[in-house]
Amino acid sequence: MKVCVFAASSSRIDPAYMKAAGDLGTVFAREKVHAVYGGGGIGLMGIFADTLLAGGGSITGVIPGFMMKEGWGHSGVEDMIVTADMSERKKTIFSMSDAAVALPGGVGTLEELTEVITLKQLGQFNKPVIIMNINGFYDHLIEFFDHMVKGHFMRLEHKDIWQIVTSAGEVVPAITNYTGWHADPKVIARI
């Protein structure tokens, strides 16, 4: 199983988020989950990759060329795919993955998460989407999704696109127990 992980590149964040990233790396290594991620060597991305590699896990990084030139790539990730730009990076990550997991992060992580939700809503990514709501990090986003449903910008059924967990230990069971979302998402894509 290959699972993409979206995560912050910031290192100046609450240690609880760093612990969650490390815990997820440990779980993936133990459960033999091959990770696909943004290729970064710092922040939650770096902690996740470091922990996964230390546990003997397998990982593929996907990073745009300009980020590699800046030295932002993880030096310990041997399987590194360099893309032309950010759009190609996401397409590559999504196409390689059997599920998507979002750790806490900034606008880049939010953009990746909302794109994969949009793709699933349109029937283009029919796989599990897991939001790791560590210490309530995503509470406001989840409330905003509820606000969208109440305002009829999304259907109530669309709230079933993602699953919410609060710890790394819940991620693999959420993926393996996933039974699907909607037989034909395009039928309910239009509001």
Secondary structure, DSSP 8 states (H G I E B T S, - for coil): -EEEEE----SSS-HHHHHHHHHHHHHHHHHT-EEEE--B-SHHHHHHHHHHHHTT--EEEEEEHHHHHTT-B-TT-SEEEEESSHHHHHHHHHHH-SEEEE-S--HHHHHHHHHHHHHHHTTS--S-EEEE-GGGTTHHHHHHHHHHHHTTSS-GGGGGSSEEESSGGGHHHHHHT---S-S-HHHHH--
